[in-house]
Amino acid sequence: MAVDITDPEDKKLVVLARATRARTGAAAGAALRDLDGRTYAGATVDLPSLRVSALGVCIAMAVASGAKGAEAVVVLGDGQPGPEDLAALLEFAGPGVPAHVGTPNGAIAATLTS
Protein backbone atom coordinates (compact mmCIF):
# COMPACT_ATOMS: atom_id res chain seq x y z
CA MET A 1 0.00 0.00 0.00
CA ALA A 2 1.46 3.34 -1.04
CA VAL A 3 1.84 6.24 1.36
CA ASP A 4 0.73 9.61 0.01
CA ILE A 5 3.24 12.43 0.41
CA THR A 6 1.48 15.77 0.67
CA ASP A 7 4.44 18.15 1.09
CA PRO A 8 5.37 19.50 -2.37
CA GLU A 9 9.02 19.82 -1.32
CA ASP A 10 9.09 16.12 -0.36
CA LYS A 11 7.53 15.27 -3.73
CA LYS A 12 10.49 17.02 -5.37
CA LEU A 13 12.81 14.72 -3.42
CA VAL A 14 10.97 11.72 -4.87
CA VAL A 15 11.52 13.06 -8.40
CA LEU A 16 15.23 13.67 -7.71
CA ALA A 17 15.79 10.24 -6.16
CA ARG A 18 13.93 8.46 -8.97
CA ALA A 19 15.82 10.35 -11.70
CA THR A 20 19.20 9.74 -10.06
CA ARG A 21 18.55 6.02 -9.70
CA ALA A 22 17.29 5.73 -13.28
CA ARG A 23 20.20 7.73 -14.72
CA THR A 24 22.84 5.63 -12.98
CA GLY A 25 21.12 2.25 -13.05
CA ALA A 26 22.02 1.88 -9.37
CA ALA A 27 20.25 -0.35 -6.88
CA ALA A 28 18.90 2.71 -5.04
CA GLY A 29 18.58 6.46 -5.40
CA ALA A 30 18.16 8.98 -2.62
CA ALA A 31 17.60 12.68 -2.13
CA LEU A 32 18.03 14.86 0.93
CA ARG A 33 16.87 18.42 1.68
CA ASP A 34 18.99 20.28 4.21
CA LEU A 35 17.87 22.93 6.70
CA ASP A 36 18.61 25.70 4.17
CA GLY A 37 16.44 24.06 1.48
CA ARG A 38 19.39 22.82 -0.59
CA THR A 39 18.96 19.36 -2.10
CA TYR A 40 21.42 16.54 -2.63
CA ALA A 41 20.80 13.46 -4.76
CA GLY A 42 22.87 10.30 -4.83
CA ALA A 43 22.89 6.70 -5.95
CA THR A 44 24.31 3.52 -4.51
CA VAL A 45 28.06 3.17 -5.07
CA ASP A 46 28.98 -0.49 -5.51
CA LEU A 47 32.61 -0.84 -6.55
CA PRO A 48 34.92 -3.66 -5.54
CA SER A 49 36.85 -1.28 -3.27
CA LEU A 50 34.04 1.07 -2.17
CA ARG A 51 30.44 0.50 -1.15
CA VAL A 52 28.21 3.39 -0.06
CA SER A 53 24.43 3.43 0.14
CA ALA A 54 22.47 6.07 -1.74
CA LEU A 55 21.45 7.70 1.53
CA GLY A 56 25.07 7.56 2.71
CA VAL A 57 26.13 9.41 -0.44
CA CYS A 58 23.52 12.13 0.20
CA ILE A 59 24.52 12.54 3.84
CA ALA A 60 28.21 12.72 2.90
CA MET A 61 27.49 15.34 0.24
CA ALA A 62 25.46 17.43 2.69
CA VAL A 63 28.13 17.23 5.39
CA ALA A 64 30.88 18.09 2.87
CA SER A 65 28.83 21.11 1.77
CA GLY A 66 28.53 22.41 5.34
CA ALA A 67 24.89 21.50 5.96
CA LYS A 68 23.91 21.43 9.62
CA GLY A 69 21.00 18.99 9.35
CA ALA A 70 18.17 17.70 7.19
CA GLU A 71 14.47 18.39 6.84
CA ALA A 72 13.58 15.20 4.94
CA VAL A 73 15.03 12.37 2.87
CA VAL A 74 13.72 9.96 0.25
CA VAL A 75 15.23 6.56 -0.56
CA LEU A 76 13.98 4.60 -3.57
CA GLY A 77 15.07 1.05 -4.35
CA ASP A 78 14.54 -2.54 -3.39
CA GLY A 79 14.34 -2.75 0.39
CA GLN A 80 14.64 -0.24 3.20
CA PRO A 81 17.64 1.71 4.45
CA GLY A 82 19.81 -0.34 6.77
CA PRO A 83 20.32 0.45 10.45
CA GLU A 84 23.67 2.10 9.66
CA ASP A 85 21.94 4.53 7.28
CA LEU A 86 19.31 5.46 9.85
CA ALA A 87 22.03 5.84 12.50
CA ALA A 88 23.96 8.20 10.19
CA LEU A 89 20.80 10.21 9.51
CA LEU A 90 20.10 10.46 13.24
CA GLU A 91 23.69 11.54 13.96
CA PHE A 92 23.65 14.13 11.16
CA ALA A 93 20.11 15.49 11.45
CA GLY A 94 18.84 14.57 14.90
CA PRO A 95 15.58 12.83 15.77
CA GLY A 96 12.28 13.20 13.95
CA VAL A 97 13.48 13.67 10.36
CA PRO A 98 11.10 11.89 7.95
CA ALA A 99 12.71 9.28 5.72
CA HIS A 100 10.30 8.34 2.94
CA VAL A 101 11.12 4.90 1.57
CA GLY A 102 9.76 3.59 -1.70
CA THR A 103 10.02 1.41 -4.74
CA PRO A 104 12.33 2.15 -7.68
CA ASN A 105 9.46 3.77 -9.59
CA GLY A 106 8.80 6.28 -6.79
CA ALA A 107 5.80 4.77 -4.98
CA ILE A 108 6.37 5.54 -1.30
CA ALA A 109 5.75 2.47 0.83
CA ALA A 110 6.60 3.81 4.29
CA THR A 111 7.83 6.83 6.18
CA LEU A 112 10.41 6.17 8.86
CA THR A 113 11.93 8.78 11.16
CA SER A 114 15.46 9.32 12.35
KOLLUMBA-189060 format. One line per field, with one value per residue: residue number from 0; x, y, z of N, C-alpha, C, O in turn; residue in three letters; chain. Coordinates in steps of 0.1 Angstrom, whole numbers, padded with zeros to 4 digits. Layout:
BEGIN
resi c(NUM:...)
n_x c(X:...)
n_y c(Y:...)
n_z c(Z:...)
ca_x c(X:...)
ca_y c(Y:...)
ca_z c(Z:...)
c_x c(X:...)
c_y c(Y:...)
c_z c(Z:...)
o_x c(X:...)
o_y c(Y:...)
o_z c(Z:...)
resn c(ALA:...)
chain c(A:...)
% end
This chain:
BEGIN
resi c(0:1:2:3:4:5:6:7:8:9:10:11:12:13:14:15:16:17:18:19:20:21:22:23:24:25:26:27:28:29:30:31:32:33:34:35:36:37:38:39:40:41:42:43:44:45:46:47:48:49:50:51:52:53:54:55:56:57:58:59:60:61:62:63:64:65:66:67:68:69:70:71:72:73:74:75:76:77:78:79:80:81:82:83:84:85:86:87:88:89:90:91:92:93:94:95:96:97:98:99:100:101:102:103:104:105:106:107:108:109:110:111:112:113)
n_x c(0008:0006:0020:0008:0025:0022:0035:0048:0076:0088:0078:0093:0118:0113:0111:0138:0153:0143:0150:0178:0185:0175:0191:0216:0214:0216:0212:0198:0183:0186:0175:0181:0170:0184:0186:0186:0172:0186:0192:0203:0213:0218:0232:0235:0267:0287:0314:0342:0361:0348:0319:0289:0259:0229:0217:0237:0256:0242:0241:0268:0275:0260:0271:0298:0293:0287:0263:0240:0221:0191:0159:0142:0143:0144:0144:0147:0143:0151:0140:0146:0163:0193:0202:0225:0224:0202:0212:0233:0218:0203:0225:0235:0213:0196:0168:0135:0134:0118:0120:0113:0105:0107:0096:0115:0103:0092:0070:0059:0064:0066:0071:0097:0113:0141)
n_y c(-0012:0021:0051:0084:0113:0145:0170:0194:0199:0175:0158:0167:0157:0130:0129:0137:0116:0094:0100:0101:0075:0061:0073:0064:0037:0024:0004:0018:0050:0083:0112:0143:0170:0198:0219:0245:0243:0234:0208:0174:0147:0113:0081:0045:0034:0009:-0005:-0026:-0019:0001:0007:0023:0034:0048:0067:0072:0084:0108:0120:0123:0141:0163:0169:0175:0198:0216:0215:0217:0199:0180:0183:0164:0132:0110:0077:0055:0022:-0013:-0026:-0014:0013:0005:-0002:0012:0033:0047:0053:0070:0091:0100:0108:0129:0146:0146:0137:0127:0133:0129:0100:0090:0060:0041:0023:0015:0029:0051:0050:0056:0036:0036:0057:0064:0075:0095)
n_z c(0000:-0009:0004:0008:-0001:0010:0012:-0010:-0014:-0005:-0024:-0045:-0038:-0042:-0070:-0077:-0065:-0079:-0105:-0103:-0096:-0119:-0139:-0133:-0131:-0107:-0076:-0058:-0053:-0038:-0021:-0004:0016:0030:0059:0050:0027:0005:-0019:-0022:-0042:-0047:-0056:-0051:-0045:-0057:-0059:-0063:-0044:-0029:-0012:-0008:0005:-0011:0005:0022:0005:0000:0026:0031:0010:0019:0044:0036:0022:0042:0054:0082:0091:0083:0066:0054:0038:0010:-0001:-0027:-0039:-0039:-0010:0024:0040:0057:0092:0097:0079:0089:0114:0108:0096:0119:0135:0119:0115:0137:0158:0145:0118:0087:0068:0038:0022:-0007:-0037:-0067:-0087:-0076:-0059:-0027:0001:0028:0057:0076:0106:0118)
ca_x c(0000:0015:0018:0007:0032:0015:0044:0054:0090:0091:0075:0105:0128:0110:0115:0152:0158:0139:0158:0192:0186:0173:0202:0228:0211:0220:0202:0189:0186:0182:0176:0180:0169:0190:0179:0186:0164:0194:0190:0214:0208:0229:0229:0243:0281:0290:0326:0349:0369:0340:0304:0282:0244:0225:0215:0251:0261:0235:0245:0282:0275:0255:0281:0309:0288:0285:0249:0239:0210:0182:0145:0136:0150:0137:0152:0140:0151:0145:0143:0146:0176:0198:0203:0237:0219:0193:0220:0240:0208:0201:0237:0236:0201:0188:0156:0123:0135:0111:0127:0103:0111:0098:0100:0123:0095:0088:0058:0064:0058:0066:0078:0104:0119:0155)
ca_y c(0000:0033:0062:0096:0124:0158:0181:0195:0198:0161:0153:0170:0147:0117:0131:0137:0102:0085:0103:0097:0060:0057:0077:0056:0023:0019:-0003:0027:0065:0090:0127:0149:0184:0203:0229:0257:0241:0228:0194:0165:0135:0103:0067:0035:0032:-0005:-0008:-0037:-0013:0011:0005:0034:0034:0061:0077:0076:0094:0121:0125:0127:0153:0174:0172:0181:0211:0224:0215:0214:0190:0177:0184:0152:0124:0100:0066:0046:0011:-0025:-0028:-0002:0017:-0003:0004:0021:0045:0055:0058:0082:0102:0105:0115:0141:0155:0146:0128:0132:0137:0119:0093:0083:0049:0036:0014:0022:0038:0063:0048:0055:0025:0038:0068:0062:0088:0093)
ca_z c(0000:-0010:0014:0000:0004:0007:0011:-0024:-0013:-0004:-0037:-0054:-0034:-0049:-0084:-0077:-0062:-0090:-0117:-0101:-0097:-0133:-0147:-0130:-0131:-0094:-0069:-0050:-0054:-0026:-0021:0009:0017:0042:0067:0042:0015:-0006:-0021:-0026:-0048:-0048:-0059:-0045:-0051:-0055:-0066:-0055:-0033:-0022:-0012:-0001:0001:-0017:0015:0027:-0004:0002:0038:0029:0002:0027:0054:0029:0018:0053:0060:0096:0094:0072:0068:0049:0029:0002:-0006:-0036:-0043:-0034:0004:0032:0044:0068:0104:0097:0073:0098:0125:0102:0095:0132:0140:0112:0115:0149:0158:0140:0104:0079:0057:0029:0016:-0017:-0047:-0077:-0096:-0068:-0050:-0013:0008:0043:0062:0089:0112:0123)
c_x c(0009:0011:0018:0015:0025:0024:0050:0069:0095:0088:0087:0116:0126:0114:0130:0158:0155:0148:0173:0194:0184:0185:0214:0226:0215:0209:0193:0193:0180:0183:0174:0179:0174:0182:0178:0178:0173:0191:0202:0208:0220:0223:0239:0256:0284:0302:0333:0356:0361:0326:0298:0268:0241:0222:0228:0257:0255:0240:0259:0283:0270:0265:0293:0305:0286:0271:0249:0228:0201:0167:0138:0145:0141:0147:0143:0149:0144:0150:0144:0161:0180:0200:0215:0233:0211:0201:0228:0230:0205:0213:0238:0225:0193:0176:0144:0123:0128:0120:0117:0110:0101:0104:0108:0115:0089:0076:0063:0056:0057:0073:0084:0109:0133:0153)
c_y c(0012:0044:0075:0107:0137:0170:0183:0194:0184:0154:0155:0161:0134:0118:0130:0123:0093:0087:0099:0082:0056:0061:0069:0041:0016:0011:0006:0041:0071:0105:0132:0164:0189:0214:0243:0255:0235:0213:0187:0152:0125:0089:0058:0034:0017:-0009:-0019:-0031:-0002:0008:0016:0034:0048:0071:0081:0086:0108:0128:0131:0140:0165:0179:0180:0195:0221:0224:0211:0205:0188:0179:0171:0145:0114:0089:0057:0034:-0002:-0027:-0014:0001:0008:0005:0015:0034:0054:0060:0071:0094:0108:0113:0129:0151:0155:0138:0135:0136:0126:0113:0085:0073:0043:0027:0022:0031:0050:0062:0046:0045:0027:0051:0065:0075:0085:0093)
c_z c(0000:0000:0005:0007:0000:0005:-0003:-0024:-0012:-0017:-0047:-0051:-0041:-0063:-0085:-0075:-0073:-0102:-0115:-0102:-0111:-0141:-0145:-0131:-0117:-0087:-0062:-0054:-0042:-0029:-0007:0008:0030:0048:0060:0029:0003:-0007:-0026:-0031:-0050:-0051:-0052:-0053:-0047:-0064:-0057:-0043:-0025:-0023:-0002:-0005:-0005:-0007:0021:0018:-0002:0015:0037:0021:0011:0037:0047:0024:0029:0059:0074:0100:0081:0076:0065:0040:0022:-0002:-0014:-0040:-0038:-0019:0011:0036:0056:0081:0105:0090:0082:0110:0120:0101:0109:0137:0132:0114:0128:0147:0150:0125:0096:0069:0049:0021:0005:-0027:-0058:-0085:-0088:-0059:-0035:-0005:0023:0046:0075:0094:0118:0139)
o_x c(0018:-0001:0027:0013:0022:0020:0057:0075:0105:0096:0090:0124:0135:0120:0135:0167:0164:0153:0179:0204:0192:0189:0222:0236:0217:0197:0181:0204:0171:0190:0166:0185:0170:0171:0170:0177:0167:0189:0211:0199:0231:0211:0249:0257:0285:0300:0330:0357:0366:0320:0302:0265:0248:0226:0230:0264:0262:0242:0263:0291:0276:0267:0298:0314:0282:0268:0258:0226:0204:0164:0128:0154:0130:0158:0133:0160:0132:0162:0143:0170:0172:0199:0214:0238:0212:0198:0229:0234:0204:0211:0242:0227:0185:0173:0144:0113:0131:0127:0112:0120:0090:0116:0108:0121:0083:0072:0071:0044:0048:0082:0076:0107:0135:0164)
o_y c(0014:0045:0077:0110:0139:0179:0173:0190:0180:0145:0147:0157:0127:0108:0123:0118:0085:0078:0094:0078:0047:0053:0066:0034:0004:0012:0002:0044:0067:0109:0126:0170:0184:0218:0251:0264:0233:0207:0193:0147:0130:0086:0062:0034:0014:-0015:-0021:-0038:0003:0006:0017:0033:0058:0083:0093:0095:0118:0140:0141:0149:0176:0191:0190:0203:0232:0233:0204:0202:0193:0177:0167:0151:0111:0093:0051:0036:-0001:-0028:-0004:-0007:0005:0017:0025:0045:0066:0071:0080:0105:0120:0124:0139:0163:0164:0132:0148:0141:0114:0121:0074:0075:0042:0023:0034:0041:0058:0071:0037:0045:0022:0056:0062:0085:0074:0091)
o_z c(0008:0004:-0004:0019:-0012:-0002:-0007:-0034:-0017:-0021:-0055:-0060:-0045:-0068:-0094:-0082:-0077:-0108:-0125:-0108:-0116:-0150:-0155:-0132:-0117:-0091:-0060:-0058:-0036:-0037:0001:-0001:0041:0043:0063:0021:-0008:0003:-0033:-0025:-0054:-0050:-0048:-0065:-0035:-0074:-0046:-0033:-0015:-0034:0009:-0017:-0003:-0009:0025:0023:-0001:0015:0042:0024:0010:0039:0053:0021:0027:0068:0079:0112:0071:0088:0071:0034:0027:-0007:-0009:-0045:-0033:-0017:0004:0035:0064:0080:0111:0093:0083:0115:0127:0103:0110:0143:0139:0116:0129:0137:0150:0120:0097:0062:0054:0015:0008:-0026:-0058:-0090:-0095:-0053:-0032:-0005:0030:0038:0085:0087:0122:0146)
resn c(MET:ALA:VAL:ASP:ILE:THR:ASP:PRO:GLU:ASP:LYS:LYS:LEU:VAL:VAL:LEU:ALA:ARG:ALA:THR:ARG:ALA:ARG:THR:GLY:ALA:ALA:ALA:GLY:ALA:ALA:LEU:ARG:ASP:LEU:ASP:GLY:ARG:THR:TYR:ALA:GLY:ALA:THR:VAL:ASP:LEU:PRO:SER:LEU:ARG:VAL:SER:ALA:LEU:GLY:VAL:CYS:ILE:ALA:MET:ALA:VAL:ALA:SER:GLY:ALA:LYS:GLY:ALA:GLU:ALA:VAL:VAL:VAL:LEU:GLY:ASP:GLY:GLN:PRO:GLY:PRO:GLU:ASP:LEU:ALA:ALA:LEU:LEU:GLU:PHE:ALA:GLY:PRO:GLY:VAL:PRO:ALA:HIS:VAL:GLY:THR:PRO:ASN:GLY:ALA:ILE:ALA:ALA:THR:LEU:THR:SER)
chain c(A:A:A:A:A:A:A:A:A:A:A:A:A:A:A:A:A:A:A:A:A:A:A:A:A:A:A:A:A:A:A:A:A:A:A:A:A:A:A:A:A:A:A:A:A:A:A:A:A:A:A:A:A:A:A:A:A:A:A:A:A:A:A:A:A:A:A:A:A:A:A:A:A:A:A:A:A:A:A:A:A:A:A:A:A:A:A:A:A:A:A:A:A:A:A:A:A:A:A:A:A:A:A:A:A:A:A:A:A:A:A:A:A:A)
% end
